[in-house]
């Protein structure tokens, strides 16, 4: 009888360990969710009339300046009854 009680105790302990392990896995995998909130809107700035040369100067000062351009394309060309497929990898380097 003593052996049976110790076996039941081991089963209970292993069952509790297994259940706590499963609970830990599920609780760690769950993510909290938040309701969508409205974005904060910045105060509207007053518009100031500017001349064309001033606008061109601002555009050239704040334009995106890059030195390289990389593009990929998958092309399927069909001419009459013949078709050809190929890939294009394009890399351009601007030298200033």
ABEGO torsion letter per residue (X at the ends): XAAAAAAAAAAAAAAAAAAAAAAAAAAAABBBBBBBBBBBBBBBBBBBBBBAAAAAAAAAAABBBBABBBBBBBBBBBBEABBBBBBBBBBBBBBX
